[in-house]
Amino acid sequence: MVALKPLYYSVFGVLLMWVLSVSQPALAVEGLRNDAPQRYEVVPGDTLWDISARYLRSPWQWPSLWQANPQVRNPHLIYPGDVLVLGTCQGQPCLSVERGQGVVKLSPQMRTVPKREAITPIPMEVVRAFLREHRVVEPGESPQELAYVVGGDNQRLISGAGDTLYVRGSVPARTRLGIYHPGEPYVSANGALLGDELINIGEARYLGSEGDIARIEVLSAYQEVRNNDILLPLEDRELSDAFVPRAPLNNVSGQIVAVPGGVRFIGRLQVVALDLGTQDGLQPGHVLRVDQQGELVIDPRTQELLRLPNTEAGLVMVFRPYNHMSYALVMQASRVLAVGDSVHTPTR
């Protein structure tokens, strides 16, 4: 019989250095908040944005703060229970991440080890919930429509969960079906079509068919299902938690063109549609500054009509870019944002 020896190992026992910009030392000193804590313990619910905002005046500058440690597979992973310690590295403010070192003794029995989940860059549950309900058909793209609703049982014009519907088209028997309602088209300020919004209003399953008429059962419905609503295969959208707040590499300039859901006034953690996309260089994690146009005033001496300078109003982070447009989440809002506000690369 072979005796089990104690297994000693370090559980993430390394220090990750989070440098406040080696290449831009002036920014490192100026960017540090005066009330930055000397020690902070990460708690469940924290995000990379929240933590960065505790230490920096501009949370989107996360990448310039972080120096990857080659001993760690992914230096962006921070876990609840980690302790951030503010110190000095080569004459510059820096943060280190303290993780406990422990001894684990193996014994001949089953043991369940809870899975540690790293904190996310932003509130991902908000983004995932939005993406479950919204998708965009880009100009010239076919939505891969399977069928469309032509009627309900007992001549119903509106149906809901548990009801049977008749649809016209070709419906695969074992495909997860999403019921979608056409939303508003996204249009740029110059009238160019950016994409058509589709809103997921429920799920359904195939029951049977005769010719090109199929019967489906509505499994769930978030809104009433009406004639001409369409069936599409449900998308399994894997949204990476690995992206981090950062500025675009190039200078971009655009506008907020819409607020999905028809909200008029926009605040923190609401989703907005931008007239910028991958063709403009946008990627998930890119942060843009929102400016509001200055008011028109009359010069009291010359009676001239003057436009006051634009005012910084907030920050948005792109999480789902398309070719010509993007969905972004409002991360900061010092003013109530609105459709028409301009967005651009933040200045350092």
N, C-alpha and C positions, 0 to 999 in steps of 0.2 A: 504494500500500500504506500502510495506517495503522499507525503504530508503537504497540505496546501500552505505555502509561505505567504506571509503578508505581502501584498502588492502595494508598493509606494509609488504614487505618481502625483504629479502636479495638475490640479484642475484649473486650466487656463492661467497658470501661475506666471504670468508675464506682465510687463508694464508696456502699455501702448502709449507712445508719445504723441501728443496732440499739439503740434507746434503752431503758434499763431502767426504763421507766414515767415519762412526763412528768406524767401526771395523778395519780400516786401516788408522790411523791419518797421518802417514808419507806420504802415497799416496795422501791424501786429500790436503796437503799443496803443495807437489811437482807437483801434477797434475793440479793445477790452473794456467791458463795462466797469464803472466805478464800484458797483455793488456786487460784482462777481463773487460767489461764495468760495471760500478756501477749500471746503470739502462738500461734496454733494453725493448722496446715495441715490442711485437710479431706482425708480419705483415702477411697478406695472402701470401701463398707461402713458408713460413718457414716450416721446418721439425724439428723433435726432434734431428736429427743428426746435422743439421745446428746450432741449438741453443746450443747443447752440445759442439760443436766445438768452439763456441765463448768463452766458459769458461774453457774448458779442453783441454789439449794436446792430450788426447786419448778419442775421442767422444764415443767410444764403452763402456766406463765405466759408462754409464748412470745409470744403476740400483744401483751402489754403491753410487750414488749421491743423490738418491731420498728417502725421508722418507715419507711413505704414511700417509695422514691425515685421520683418521677414519670418519670425517664428510663428506668426499667426496667419492662418489660412485666409481669413477675411477680416482686415483691420477695421471695417465699418461696423462689425457686430459688437454691440454693447448690450449687456443683459441686466435685468432687474437684480439688485443686490450689489452690482459693481459700484465702487466708490471713486468719484473723480476728485483728484487732488490738484489744486492750482499751485504751480511752482515756477521755477526759472530754469530754462535750458539754453545754454550758450548765450546768456545775457538777455534772453527774450522770455516773456511769459509763456508757459506751456501747461498742459494738463497731462497727467498720467492716470491710467485706469488701474486701480488695485483690485485684484481678484484673489480670493482665498486660496491658500495652499493647504491641502489636507492629506491624511493618511487613510486609506480604505483597506480594511481587512476582508478578504474573501472567505466565506464559509460555505460549506456544502449544502446550500439551500437556495430556493428561488428568491430573487430580490428584484423589486421593481424600482427603477430609477426614473424619476420624473423628467420629462423632456424640458429643456430650457429653450425658451423662445426669445430671440433677440428682439429688442425694441425696433419699431418700424420708423422710416423717415418721416412719415406724416400719418394722420389717422386713416389707415388703410380701409377700415370698415366703411367709412363714408364713401370712399372711392369705389370699392367693390359693389356696394349697394347701388350706386349710380350706374355703373357699367352693366349691372344685371338688367337695368330697365331702359338703357339707351344704347343705340348703335347708329352709325352714320353710313349712308350709302353715298359714295363719292361720285362726282360728275362722270358720266360715261360708264359707271359700274352697274352691273346687274345685281339685284338683291338676292338672287337665287330663290325666288318665290316658288313655293311648292303648290300653294292653292290659295283661294280667297273665299270668304264666307258668303254664301248665297241665301242662307235662311236658317231658322231654328225650328224646334218642335212647336206644334200648335200655333204656327204662324207668328212666333215671337220675333220682334224686331230687336230686342235687347236680351242677351243671355248672360249667365254667370256660372259659377262653379257648380258642377253636377249636371249641368244641362247638356243636351245633345245638339250638335250643330251639323249642318250640311255645308260642305265646301266643294268647290270645283277645281280640279287639278289633279296632280299625281302625288299621292301621299304615301311614302314608304311606311311599311307596317311597324318597323322597330326603331324608328327615328324619334328622338326627343323633339317635340314640336313646341315652338313658341308662337304665341299669337301677338301680332304687332299691329299697331295703329299708326298710320302716317302722321308725322308731326309737321312742324313748320320747317320750310327750307332755310338753310343758313346762307345769308347773302352778305357780301362785302359792302363797304361804303360806296363803291362805284357800280354796284348792281351785279357783280359777278357771282355766280352760284358756287358756293364752297362745298355744299353737301346737303343731303336730305336726311332729316332726323326720323328714325323709327323708334317708337315707344313700345316696350314690351308690356302687354297688359294681361298676360296669363300664359298657362301651359295647358297642353291637351294631349290626348292619346288617340291613336287610330282604332276604329271599331270595325269598319268594313266598307265596301264600296260596290257600286254598280256603274260600270262605264267610267266616266270621268267625274262622277259625283260620289264623294266619300262621306261617311259619318264619323264624327269625332266626338269625344267626351271632354268637356272642359274640366280639367283637374283643379286649377286654381285661377282666380281672376282678381286682378288689382283694380280693374275698371270694367265697365260694361262692354261686352263683345257685341259689335254691330256688323251689319252687312258691309262687305267690301274690306273688312279687316283681313290681313294676310297671314299665312302660315309660313314660317321659316324654320330651318333647323336651329335649335338652340346653340348658342356659342359657348364654348368652354374657354373663358378668357383667363389665362394665367397672368396675374399682375405681379411683376417682380418687386420684392421688398428691397432689392439691392441698390436702387437708385438713390442718390443723395442730393440735397440742395446744392445748386451751383448755378453760376451765370452762364449764358450761352457764350461760345467762343467768338461769335461774330456779333456785330451790332444789328439788332433787329428792331423794327418799329411797326406797330399795328394797332388794332382796336379790339375792345370787347364788343362783339356783334350780337350776342344773345345771352339770355339766361334760361337754360332749360327749365321747364315748369312754369314759365310765364311770370316769374317774380320780377317786380319792378325795381325794388331797391335791394342792393347786394351787400352782404356782410360776410364776416369770417366763416370759413368752412362751407361756403356755398360754391357751386360749380358754375363756371362761365365758359362761353365759347369764344375763341379768338380767331381772327382772320389770318393767322400765321400757322404754318405746319412744317412738315419735314423738308419741304422744298426750300424753306427759309432757314433751315439748320436747327430746328427745334427738336429736342429729345426729351424723354421722360426725366424729370428732375430739374429741368431748366426753370430758373426763377426770373420773372419779369417784374419791373416796377410799373405801377399804375399811376398815371397822372390825370388830373382833372383840369379841363380848360379854364383859364382865368376869366373872370367876369368882364363884361363890357361896362365901362364907366365913361362919364363925360368930364373932360378936363374943365375945371371950374373957371379957368382963365381964358383958354383958347376955344372952348366949346367943342374941341375935337373928341371923337369917339375913340377911346383907347381900350385895348385888350390887356388886362392884367396878366402877369406871368402865370404859367401853369403851376399847380400845386400838387406835391406828392401826396397820394391818397392811400397807397397800400402795396402789397406784394402778392403775386399769384405764382403757383407752381404748376407746370405742365405735367399731366400724368397720362394723357392719351392723345398723342399727335396723329393726325392723318396727313395726307399730302398737302391739302390746301387750308386746313383749319386744325384746331386743337381744343381739347377740353383741359381746363386748368382749375385748380382749387385755390380759393382765396385764403392765404395764410395770415395776412395782416391787413387791417382796414382802419386807418385813422379817420376816415370819412365814409359816408355811405356811397358806395360805388354805383355806377349806372352804365347802361349800354351807351356806347360812344366814347367812354373814357379811353385814353390812349395807353398802350403798353409798350415798353421798350427794355432793352438791356440795362440793368442797373449799373450806375457808375460806382467805381470803387472809392 
